[in-house]
Amino acid sequence: MSLQLNNVLPVNSAAPEIEKYEGIFHKDVVEGLNTYPKKLYSKYFYDPIGDRLFQDIMHMPEYYLTDCELEIFRTKTLELADLITTDESDFDLIELGAGDALKSGHLLQHLSAHHTSYSYMPIDISGNILSLLVEKLDRDIPNLDIVPLEGEYFEMLDQAMNISKRRKVVLFLGGNIGNMDMDEAQLFCAEVRRKLSPGDMIIIGFDLKKNPHTVLSAYNDKTGITSAFNINLLNRINRELEADFDTQYFQHYQSYDPISGACRSFLVSLTNQHVHIKGDSIFFKENELIDMEISQKYAPEEIQRMASLAGFQLIANIEDSKGWFVDSVWRVS
């Protein structure tokens, strides 16, 4: 069963809440485009159009991440379940950035079939995605206790901690840790650790360093879906913030450094141009970049070091058959 969406704005919701969100969105966009280099935050990719485009990306043959992690959750479900239920206590399974639960759904099915007492708390910034997820899980696992939470990771993680005092198991899948550079990821893991208690766990999906051509192809597809995903953020700013980006004058560019493991997405201004966002005017030089997103890749020793520095004990690394992706299981000791 599912509870009512706790932080999803209903139709005809209070205007002040919408205005507050638009104010934060506007502030982040204007501040980001006035920094050097210019930057937009990837968390704003996910409006309904962005959601659909990202689903398309996940199903591209070049985008190996989905298949690699799906293989882990499909073929090593028992191993994952055994690790998180080892002390047989009731727990809350909290998924950061749940999306459509394509991978975690296999674990949910297994846990529910084996009468494990747990609740599932999907956290996502997209209320649209959460609504679709609740409908899907109500249909597929009708007895599942679902507590969906819309919002930023840490704010919603705090809320999840207040809902019950049961042991917590956090899922952070899909290589989402890679959407931060290594320093940011280290701070993120330390903050998650600060909110957890001894015995709590986290499972983090890490995309591993591999042949650079394989990595670059995953983010620079010939069909242009990734480009459209990036350009859609400019269209969203136009729609929601009364901006006037002319997207024909911006081009997607992808780079990958196999030494550092940083795979970065940019938009390139193709001409000198002014863009207006409500009352603000932003000047772009020809060939100036907007930093859109990082997708950081890791070596196993970097994962071990990150766990230790954040205050976790790494208890297992579960890899796909190609050794391209790992779900790393950490515990608070």
Residue pairs with C-beta under 8 A, 6 or more apart in sequence:
1 138
1 142
1 143
1 144
1 145
1 146
2 134
2 137
2 138
2 144
2 146
2 147
2 148
3 145
3 146
3 147
3 148
5 127
5 130
5 131
5 134
5 148
5 150
6 147
6 148
6 149
6 150
6 159
7 127
7 149
7 150
7 151
7 156
7 159
8 127
8 130
8 131
8 148
8 150
9 17
9 18
9 127
22 240
22 241
25 44
25 240
25 241
26 241
26 277
26 278
28 41
28 44
29 40
29 44
29 237
29 241
29 277
30 277
30 280
30 282
32 38
32 39
32 40
32 41
33 39
33 40
33 275
33 277
33 282
33 290
34 282
37 288
37 289
37 290
37 291
38 284
38 288
38 289
38 290
38 291
39 290
39 291
39 292
40 233
40 290
40 291
40 292
42 179
42 292
42 293
43 125
43 152
44 233
44 236
45 54
45 229
45 230
45 232
45 233
45 293
46 54
46 125
46 126
46 129
47 126
47 128
47 232
47 236
47 240
48 128
49 232
49 235
49 236
50 229
50 232
50 233
50 236
51 126
51 128
51 129
53 225
53 228
53 229
53 232
54 99
54 229
55 100
56 225
57 63
57 221
57 225
57 226
57 229
58 65
58 66
58 102
59 66
60 218
60 221
60 223
60 225
62 217
62 218
62 221
63 218
63 221
64 214
64 218
64 324
64 325
65 174
65 175
65 207
65 218
65 325
66 102
66 103
66 174
68 320
68 322
68 324
68 325
69 103
69 173
69 174
69 175
69 205
69 320
69 325
69 327
70 102
70 103
70 106
71 320
71 321
72 80
72 103
72 318
72 319
72 320
72 325
72 327
73 80
73 103
73 104
73 105
73 106
73 107
73 327
74 106
76 318
77 106
77 107
77 110
78 110
79 316
79 318
80 107
80 203
80 318
80 327
80 329
81 107
81 110
81 111
81 114
81 116
83 201
83 315
83 316
83 329
84 91
84 93
84 169
84 201
84 203
84 329
85 91
85 111
85 116
87 167
87 199
89 166
89 167
90 117
90 118
90 166
90 167
91 118
91 166
91 167
91 168
91 169
92 118
92 119
92 120
92 121
92 160
92 163
92 164
92 166
92 167
92 168
92 169
93 104
93 107
93 108
93 111
93 118
93 119
93 120
93 121
93 169
93 171
94 121
94 123
94 157
94 160
94 168
94 169
94 170
94 171
95 101
95 104
95 120
95 121
95 122
95 123
95 170
95 171
95 172
95 173
96 123
96 153
96 157
96 170
96 171
96 172
96 176
97 123
97 124
97 125
97 153
97 172
97 173
97 174
97 176
98 104
98 122
98 123
98 124
98 129
98 130
98 133
99 124
99 129
99 133
99 174
100 129
100 132
100 133
100 136
101 108
101 122
101 133
101 136
101 137
103 173
103 174
104 171
104 173
105 137
105 140
108 120
108 137
108 141
108 144
109 140
109 141
111 118
112 141
112 143
112 144
118 145
119 145
119 146
119 147
119 164
119 166
120 137
120 144
120 145
120 146
120 147
121 146
121 147
121 148
121 149
121 160
121 163
122 130
122 133
122 146
122 148
122 149
123 148
123 149
123 150
123 151
123 153
123 156
123 157
123 160
124 130
124 133
124 148
124 149
124 150
125 150
125 151
125 152
126 150
127 150
130 148
130 149
130 150
133 148
134 146
134 148
137 144
137 146
138 144
138 146
147 160
147 163
149 156
149 159
149 160
150 156
151 159
154 191
154 195
157 170
157 192
157 195
158 195
160 168
161 168
161 195
167 197
167 199
167 200
168 196
168 197
168 200
168 201
169 200
169 201
169 202
169 203
170 192
170 196
170 200
170 201
170 202
170 203
171 202
171 203
172 192
172 202
172 203
172 204
172 205
173 203
173 204
173 205
173 327
174 205
175 205
175 206
175 207
175 295
175 325
176 205
177 185
177 188
177 189
177 204
177 205
177 206
177 296
178 185
178 206
178 207
178 263
178 294
178 295
178 296
178 297
178 298
179 293
179 294
179 295
179 296
180 188
180 294
180 296
181 262
181 294
181 296
182 296
182 302
182 306
185 296
185 306
186 306
186 309
186 310
189 202
189 204
189 306
189 307
189 309
189 310
189 312
190 309
190 310
190 311
192 202
192 310
193 310
193 311
193 312
193 332
196 202
196 332
197 332
198 332
198 333
199 331
199 332
200 331
200 332
201 329
201 330
201 331
201 332
202 312
202 329
202 330
203 327
203 328
203 329
203 330
204 327
204 328
204 330
205 325
205 326
205 327
205 328
206 298
206 303
206 325
206 326
206 327
206 328
207 295
207 296
207 297
207 298
207 324
207 325
208 297
208 298
208 299
208 300
208 323
208 324
208 325
208 326
209 258
209 261
209 297
209 298
209 299
210 297
210 324
212 256
212 258
214 324
215 256
215 258
215 263
215 297
216 254
216 256
216 263
219 226
219 254
219 256
219 263
219 265
219 295
220 226
220 254
224 252
226 252
226 254
226 265
227 251
227 252
230 252
230 265
230 267
230 292
230 293
231 247
231 250
231 252
231 267
233 292
234 243
234 245
234 247
234 250
234 267
235 245
235 247
237 243
237 245
237 277
238 244
238 245
241 277
241 278
242 277
242 278
243 275
243 276
243 277
243 278
244 275
244 276
245 275
246 273
249 269
249 270
249 271
249 273
250 267
250 268
250 269
250 270
250 290
251 267
251 268
251 270
252 265
252 266
252 267
252 268
253 265
253 266
253 267
253 268
253 289
254 263
254 264
254 265
254 266
255 263
255 264
255 266
256 262
256 263
256 264
257 263
261 296
261 297
261 298
261 299
261 302
262 294
262 296
262 297
263 294
263 295
263 296
263 297
264 291
264 293
264 294
264 295
265 292
265 293
265 294
265 295
266 289
266 290
266 291
266 292
267 289
267 290
267 292
268 287
268 288
268 289
268 290
269 284
269 285
269 286
269 287
269 288
269 289
269 290
270 286
270 287
271 284
271 286
272 283
272 284
272 285
272 286
273 283
273 284
274 281
274 282
274 283
274 284
275 281
275 282
275 284
276 282
300 317
300 326
303 314
303 317
303 326
303 328
304 314
307 313
307 314
307 328
307 330
308 314
310 330
311 332
312 330
312 331
312 332
312 333
313 330
313 331
313 332
313 333
314 328
314 329
314 330
315 329
315 330
315 331
316 328
316 329
317 326
317 327
317 328
317 329
318 326
318 327
318 328
318 329
319 325
319 326
320 326
